[in-house]
């Protein structure tokens, strides 16, 4: 299977992690706000997709 990951594709996919998400599941607490946790999810998704892209031999451009 070929993965054609580009930086733009990865950015778009990571941004979609926050869309349509049940915000009730992302609750704030003393350590972090709900918004911070949502952004952290987006960042982790972006990192995972870049890592996957590199592992399959199609490095994505990093901005």
Backbone as numpy.savetxt, mean C-alpha at the origin, in Angstrom:
# Nx Ny Nz CAx CAy CAz Cx Cy Cz
3.97 -16.59 -14.38 3.12 -15.41 -14.38 4.01 -14.17 -14.38
3.70 -13.24 -15.22 4.50 -12.02 -15.33 3.81 -10.88 -14.60
4.59 -10.14 -13.83 4.07 -8.99 -13.10 4.68 -7.75 -13.70
3.86 -6.86 -14.22 4.37 -5.64 -14.83 4.12 -4.46 -13.90
4.82 -4.45 -12.78 4.63 -3.39 -11.80 5.40 -2.14 -12.16
4.71 -1.04 -12.16 5.36 0.24 -12.34 5.08 1.06 -11.10
5.83 2.07 -10.92 5.64 2.92 -9.76 4.23 3.51 -9.73
3.72 3.93 -10.87 2.37 4.49 -10.93 1.31 3.45 -10.58
1.50 2.22 -11.07 0.56 1.15 -10.79 0.56 0.83 -9.30
1.74 0.77 -8.72 1.86 0.48 -7.29 1.24 1.60 -6.47
1.49 2.84 -6.84 0.89 3.97 -6.13 -0.63 3.89 -6.17
-1.18 3.58 -7.34 -2.63 3.50 -7.50 -3.21 2.36 -6.67
-2.54 1.22 -6.68 -3.02 0.07 -5.90 -2.97 0.38 -4.41
-1.90 0.99 -3.95 -1.76 1.33 -2.53 -2.83 2.35 -2.11
-3.12 3.30 -2.97 -4.13 4.31 -2.66 -5.52 3.67 -2.54
-5.75 2.60 -3.28 -7.06 1.92 -3.23 -7.28 1.19 -1.91
-6.22 0.94 -1.14 -6.40 0.22 0.12 -7.30 1.01 1.07
-7.30 2.33 0.95 -8.09 3.17 1.85 -9.50 3.41 1.33
-9.71 3.21 0.04 -11.04 3.44 -0.54 -11.92 2.23 -0.30
-13.11 2.46 0.15 -14.05 1.39 0.38 -13.76 0.59 1.65
-12.83 1.08 2.45 -12.48 0.39 3.67 -13.49 0.73 4.76
-13.83 -0.25 5.57 -14.74 -0.03 6.68 -13.99 0.74 7.76
-14.27 2.02 7.88 -13.53 2.86 8.83 -13.80 2.49 10.27
-14.88 1.76 10.51 -15.17 1.30 11.87 -14.13 0.29 12.35
-13.47 -0.39 11.40 -12.46 -1.38 11.76 -11.12 -0.74 12.12
-10.93 0.50 11.70 -9.68 1.21 11.98 -9.96 2.20 13.10
-9.80 1.74 14.31 -10.14 2.57 15.47 -8.90 3.27 16.02
-9.05 4.53 16.41 -7.95 5.24 17.02 -7.76 4.77 18.47
-6.54 4.96 18.97 -6.29 4.73 20.39 -5.20 5.71 20.82
-4.63 5.53 21.97 -3.62 6.46 22.47 -2.35 6.47 21.62
-2.05 5.36 20.96 -0.83 5.28 20.17 -0.94 5.90 18.78
-2.11 5.82 18.17 -2.23 6.31 16.79 -3.68 6.61 16.44
-3.85 7.64 15.63 -5.19 7.99 15.16 -5.62 7.02 14.06
-6.90 7.00 13.76 -7.41 6.15 12.69 -6.81 6.57 11.35
-6.69 7.87 11.14 -6.11 8.36 9.87 -4.67 7.89 9.72
-3.89 7.95 10.81 -2.51 7.48 10.76 -2.46 5.99 10.41
-3.33 5.21 11.02 -3.36 3.77 10.75 -3.75 3.48 9.30
-4.65 4.26 8.74 -5.02 4.09 7.34 -3.84 4.41 6.43
-3.12 5.47 6.73 -1.95 5.83 5.93 -0.84 4.79 6.08
-0.71 4.23 7.27 0.27 3.18 7.50 -0.06 1.94 6.67
-1.33 1.59 6.58 -1.76 0.48 5.75 -1.38 0.73 4.29
-1.61 1.95 3.83 -1.26 2.31 2.46 0.25 2.18 2.23
1.05 2.64 3.19 2.49 2.56 3.06 2.98 1.12 3.07
2.42 0.28 3.97 2.80 -1.14 4.01 2.44 -1.84 2.71
1.29 -1.50 2.15 0.88 -2.08 0.88 1.85 -1.71 -0.23
2.24 -0.44 -0.25 3.19 0.04 -1.26 4.52 -0.71 -1.14
5.01 -0.84 0.08 6.28 -1.55 0.31 6.18 -3.01 -0.11
5.07 -3.66 0.21 4.88 -5.07 -0.14 4.84 -5.25 -1.66
4.16 -4.33 -2.35 4.09 -4.43 -3.81 5.44 -4.19 -4.46
6.21 -3.25 -3.94 7.56 -3.02 -4.47 8.43 -4.26 -4.24
8.34 -4.84 -3.06 9.11 -6.05 -2.74 8.73 -7.20 -3.66
7.44 -7.39 -3.87 6.96 -8.44 -4.76 7.45 -8.22 -6.18
7.38 -6.99 -6.63 7.84 -6.65 -7.97 9.31 -6.99 -8.15
10.12 -6.69 -7.15 11.55 -6.99 -7.23 11.80 -8.50 -7.20
11.04 -9.21 -6.40 11.24 -10.67 -6.29 10.92 -11.41 -7.56
9.94 -10.92 -8.31 9.59 -11.59 -9.56 10.42 -11.09 -10.74
11.34 -10.18 -10.46 12.26 -9.75 -11.49 11.82 -8.58 -12.31
10.84 -7.86 -11.86 10.37 -6.66 -12.56 10.44 -5.50 -11.60
11.65 -4.95 -11.37 11.74 -3.87 -10.40 10.92 -2.66 -10.82
10.19 -2.14 -9.88 9.39 -0.93 -10.13 10.25 0.28 -9.82
10.04 1.32 -10.58 10.79 2.56 -10.34 10.34 3.15 -9.02
11.31 3.54 -8.21 11.00 4.16 -6.92 11.18 5.65 -7.07
10.13 6.38 -6.70 10.20 7.86 -6.82 11.05 8.44 -5.74
